[in-house]
Amino acid sequence: MKRIYEDLAYVPPPHCWWWADVPDAPVVALTDDVRADVAVVGSGYTGLVTALELAQAGLDVIVLDAERPGFGASTRNGGFCCLGGAKASGKQIRRMVGNSGLRDWRQTEIAAVQSVEMLLDRHDIIVDRHSAGETLIAHTPLAWSKMRADTEEIVSNYGFTPSYVPADGLRAEGLGGPFHGAMTLPVGFALNPGKYHAGLLRAALEAGVRVHGYSPVLDIKPAASAWRVHCQAGSVLANRVVIATNGYSSEDVPEWLCARYLPVQSSVMVTRPLTASELADQGWTSAQMAYDTRQLLHYFRLMPDGRFLFGMRGGLRALPHVETALKHQLRRHFEKMFPGFASAEATHVWSGLVCLTARLVPYVGPIPQMPGVFAGFGYHGNGVAMASHSGLILADLVQGRLPKAQWPKLMQQTPRRWPLGSMRRALLSPVYAWSQWRDQ
C-alpha cells in the first residue's frame, strides 16, 4: 500500500469517544481465495451502504478493510449529518455545471440527509439524534453581514428560508459566546457516528454481507471477465468492484486513484459532562450542531449527555510531537471561544482524515479503463450524509441501472489529479497560512 501520510494517520486512535460504547464487530481477516458477485474495498459509510443495498437485491457481496471495520472517518467524525459535501463555492460550482447544475447539487445535499434518515428508519438504528438543522455562527461582523446577504441564493437553490439571530439575541437562544450572529438552516441533525456505523454494519451482516477486517487490499487485477482483488492472505474473484476508501485510500489501489484525492487531517476533542453552572456561565445550552464562518472552521455541539464536542483542522504531519502540539492548539481555540468551559477537561482527543478532490467536489461513478470498477470519494468534511447517499448511488450503478438516488452532474465529473503527486500535502501549507490570515 502507498499512502501519503505517516503511519500514525492510519492506525485506530486510542482515545476516540465514539468507540467507548460500540464493541468491535465479530469479523476476521480474509485467509482464503473466494468468489463473490461484488467486492467492496472500504467498510465506512459508503462501502457498507453499497454492500447492504446490493445484498438486499440478492447479490453476494464481500467487504474488505485494512483495519477494524469503519476505523477511518466514519467513526472519527464530529457526527454532523448536514448539508454539504463540496468545498467549492456556489460560484465555482455554477462555472462547472451552470445554474441548473448548482440547484441540482443543492437539492442532492438535502437528499443526502434524507438518505440517512431513511437508513436509520429502515434498519432501526438508534444514534442519539438531536439538533433541528445546523447553525452557522458568524465570527466577525463582516461574516454576519455576508451571511444575511446570502439569503436570496439559499432560498433559490435550497428552497427554504434560513432563520437568523443577531448578536444581542444569541445568549437567549443558548448560543452564548464571542460571536456576531447566527443562521440556522432547517435541514440536518447530529448523531453518534459510531452507533450509526455499527448499525449499518449489523444490518449488512444480517443481510448476508461477508465483512473482513484486517485485510488490506494490495492490488486489483483483471482476471478473464472479472477482477481479482488481492489481500495479504487471500483474494476475492468478483465481477464488480467498488472502491470506498476515501481519505484512507492507497495510491495504487487502483493506480487510477493516485493523486486524485488529498487527505486532510481534522482534530476533535470531547469534554467531560458539563455542569449546569458551566453551561449558564458560558450561555451555551443549545442542542444545535454548529460551526463558524472561518475558512479553517471550528465545529462544535453540546451532546445529549452534557459533554461538549469541539473540532478544527489538524496538522500536515501525522507524528507524535505534531499530534501533541495540535492537542494544545485545539485546547487554546476551544477556551478562547468558550471561556466558560475552560475548566472542563477533555476526556477524549483524536484525529481523522477528511478527503478533498482537486475540483473540491465529490466523485461517484465508474473508474475509466476499468470496466466493472466504481468509486465514491471526496466528501470534504461532510461525509455522514454524502457518503451514505453515495453508497445508494453506487449500488445502482453496480447493477447497471440509473440510480434512484439523486446523482447530479457535479458528482459525475472524473476527478483530475492534484499537482505534486505524493508530495501534494505541501500544497496545504500556503492555503492554511492564507486562511489563518483571512480568518483574523
N, C-alpha and C positions, 0 to 999 in steps of 0.2 A: 504494500500500500504506500502511496506517495501523498502525504498530507503537508500543508504549508505552515502549520503551527508546530510548536514544540509538543512533545508527547503529553505534557500535563493537560493540554486542552482536550485530550481525547480519552481521559480516564474519568470514571464516575467521581464527582466531587464528594468528599466525606461529610459535608455539612449542608446538604440540601434539605430544606424544610419539607418539601413535598414528599420526600421518601420516608418521613417519620412514621406515618401510619399506613403506608402502602407496602405490603410484603413483596419480596421477589417472586416473580412468576415461576411456576414449575416447568422451566424449559431447559433443554440440554443442547449441547453443541451437535452439529451435523457431523457424523462419523462414517457415513456410507455414501455410495453413489446411487442416487434415487431419481425418479421421474416425477414430473408434475405438469399440469397444464400451464401454470404461471409461476414464475419465481419473482418474488418481490425483495429487493435489496433495501433494507432500512425498515425498522419497526416503530417509527414515530407515528404521528397522526396520519400523514399521507399514506404510508405503507400499510398501516392497519386498516384504515377506511377502505383503501383499494382492495385489500385482501378479503375483508369482511363482505363487501358488496359482491365480489366475484364468487366467493364460496356460497353465498346465498343464492347465486344464479346457477349453482351446480358445478362449478369448476373446482379442480383440485389445485390448491394453492399452497406454496411454501414461502415463508418469510424468513429472511436471513439477516442477522445483525452482528456487528463486530463485538458487541458487549452485551450487557443485560438489556432486555427489550426496553426501548424508549429512553436509553441513557443520555441521549442528546437533548436538543432544545425542547422536545415535547414534555420533558419533566423538569426542566430548569427555568422555564419562562416565568413571567410575573402573573400569569393567569388572567390575561385580558382578552376576552372574546369580543372583538370590536371591529369597527370599520378599519380598512387599511389593507396592506399587502404590497403596496408600491411605495418607494421613496421618491419617485418622480413627481414633480409638481403638476397641477392641473394644466398649466401652460405647456409643459413638456409632453404630457400625455396627449393634449389636443394636437400638437405638432405631429405626433406619431400616428394617431388614428382619427383625427378630426373631432368635431363636436359630438356627433352621434356615438363615436367610439368612446369618448370620455363619459358620456351618460351611461353607455352600456357597462363600462368599468365600474362606475359608482353604484349602479344597481347590482352588480356582481358582489361588491363589498357587502351590501345588505343581504344578498342571497347567501353569502358565506356564513354570516351569523345565524341565519335561519337554518342552514345545513347542520350546524352544531346542535341547535335546538331539536331538530328532527332526530339526530342520532341519540341525543340524551333521552328523548321520549321513547323512541323505538326500542332501545336496549336497556331501559330502566337504570340509567347511570346517575348516581347521586354525587353532586360535585360542589356542595356548599355554595350554591349560587346566590349572588347578591349584586346590587348596583343596577339602577334603572338607566341604562345607557352609559355613556362615558362623558367625563367633564374635562375640558381643556382649560388650563389655568394660565393667564397672562402674566409673564414675569417682568414686563416693562409696560409703561404707558403706551408706547408705540405699538406693542404687540396687542394690547387691548383695543386700540383704535383699528388696527388691521383686522382683528377678529370680527368686529362688528361690520366692517366693510365687506366681509366675505359672505354675508347672509344671502344676498341675491343668488350667488353662484351655488351655494349649498341647496337652496330651495329648488333651483333649476335642475341640478344634477341628481340630487338625492330624493327630492320630492317631499321633504319635511322641513319644518322651520325650527331652528335651534332656540333654546331659551338662554337668557343672559342674566348674570348677576354682577352689578358694579362692585367696586372695591369696598364701599361702605356697607354693602349688604352681605359680604361673604361670611362673616362670623355668624350671622343669624342663620345662614344655611349650613352651618357646620363645616365651613371651608376656610377656617381662620389661618392666616399666615401672611408673609410679606408679599402679597400678590395684588394685582391691579384689576382684577375682574375674572369672570369665568363664563364659559359657554358650554352648555350641555347638549349633546346630540342624543336623541331618544332611541338609539339602536345599540345593542350590545349588553353584556353583563360580565361580571367577574366570576371566576370559578377556581377550584383546586385542580391544577393541570395534572397532578399526579393521579388523582382519583379519576379524572377524565380518561387519561391514558390507560389506567388499569381496567376501567370499564370497557373500553374498546378492545383491549387485549382479551379480556374474559369472553366478550361476545364473539371475537374471531375464533378463539379456541373452541367455543361451544358450537360454532358453525362448521368445524372440521378443518380449520386452517392449521397447518403444521408450522410452528414457530420455533426457530433455532437461534438462540443467542450464542455469544462467544464463538461465532463462526464468520470471521472476516472474509469478505469476498476478494479474491486475489486477481481474478480476471474473468472475462466473459468472451467465449469464443464460439464462432459458428460451428454447428455440427449437423450436417445434412440440411434438413429444413427446419432445424430447431437451434437452440443455443445451449451451450454447456457452461454453467456457472460454477467456477472452481472455488472451493474453500480450502482451508488448511488440511482437513482430514476427510473430505468428502466432496461431492459435487451434485448438482441438480441439472438434469436434462429437461429443458422446458420449451414449450412452443412460443411463449411470450415472456418478456422480462420487463419489470418496472424498476426504475432507479428512483429511490425515495430517500436519499441520504442528506440532501440539503447542505447545510454548512459543515456537516461531518463527512463530506464526500472525500473520495480519493482521486487524485489527478489521473489515474489510469484505470478507473472502473466506472465506465469505459474510458478510453483515451479521448473520445469526443468531449468529455466533460472538462478536460484540462483547461484551466484558466477561465472557464465560463461562469464561475461562481467566486465570490470573495467572502470568506467568513470574517465576521467582526465580533469581538468579544463584548458581552454585556455582563454587568455585575449586579447582584441582588443581595439584599440583607433583609432579615425578618427579626423583629424585636420580641422580647418577652411581652406578655399581655400588659397593656397599658392600664393604669388606674383611672378611676373617674376624675380624680383631681388633675392628673396629667392631661387628660382629654379636655377638661374645662380650661386649664391654663393655656393650652395651645389654641383652643377654639375649633379643633378639628374633631367632629363627631359624625361626619357624614359616612355613609356606606358606599359612596360613589368611587369607582375606579377613576383615577385622574392622571394626567400628565401635563407637563408645562410646555411653553412655546419656544423653548430653546432649540437650536439646531441639534445640540447634543443633549437631548431631552432627559428629564427625570420622569419616572413613572412611580406611582405610589397609591396605596389604598389601605384603609382600615379593614382588617379581616373580621369575619364573624366571631372569632374567639377573642377579639381585642388586641391581637398582635398587629403591628404595623409593618407593611412591606414597602421597601424603597429600593429603586433600581436606577442605574445610569450606565453609560457606555463603559466598556472595560479597556484594557490596555492593548498594546500592539505586540506584546510578547507573552507567552504562557510559561513563565519561570517563577519559582518560589518567591524570590525577592520582589518581583514585579507584582505578584498577587498580594503580597503583604503591603506594599505601598498603596495598591488600589483599595484595599480594605480601609486604610487610614483616610484616603481621599473620599471614599464613599461615605465614611462617617462624618467627615467635615461638611460635605454637601448636605447631608441629612440634618445635622444640627443647625446649620445656617438657615435652612428652610423651615425647620420645625424645632425651634429652641425649647418649646415646652416639653419636648420628648427627649431632651439632652441626657437625662439620667437613665433612660431606658436602654439597657444593654442589648446588643444583638446576639441572639442565640444561634443564628444560622447565617452564614455568608457563603456565596458560591458564585461561579461564573459559567457562562454558556456562550455558544456561538450563534449569532444572527447571520443570515445569508443574504448577500447582495448580488445583483447581476449588473452588468455594465450599463444596461439601459434603465436600471433601477425599477424594473417591473418583473413580476413572476413569469416563469415559463412552465407550461403544462402541455405536453404533446409528444409526438414521435421523435426519436433521435435519427437524424438523417443518415443514410447509408447503413442503417442497422434495422432492417425490416422486422417488425415484431417487438422492438425495444422502445420503451417510452420512459419519460422522466417528468418529474414535477419538483420545482425548487425555486428559491428566491422570494421569500415572503417578507423580507425587510422588517423583521421585528413584529409582525402581526400574523404569526403562523397558526395560532389556535383556530381561528376561523378559516383563514385562506388555505392552510394545509389540509384541513378536513374537507373543505369544498373541493380542493384539487384531487383528493382521493376519489370522490364521486365521479369527477370528470374522467380520471384515468381508468376507472373500472369500466366505463362505457367504451372508451377508446380501445382498450384491450380486446373487447368483444366485437370490435369492428363496427360500432354504431355511433351515431351522433349523440353527444352527451345530453342527457335530460337536464343536468345542472347547467347553469349559465356559464358559457365559455366564450368570453369576449375576445375580439381580435387582438387586444393588447396582450393577452396571455399566450397567443399562438405564434408570436414573432420569435424566430430562432435566435437565441441569445448569442451575441458576439463575444469574443474573448477580451478579457482585461489586458491592458498593456503590462509588460514586465514579467509575464509568466509566473513562475514560482516565487518571484520576489515582489509580487503585486501588493503585498501588505505595505510596502514603502509608500504607496500612493495615499495611504491614510494619514500619514504624519502632517503634510501641509493642509489637508482637509480639516483635521482636528484642530490645528493651530488657528486656521481662519475661523472655524466655527466658535472656538473659545473666545476669540476677539469679538465676533459678532454678537455672541450671547451676553456680553457685558452690559 
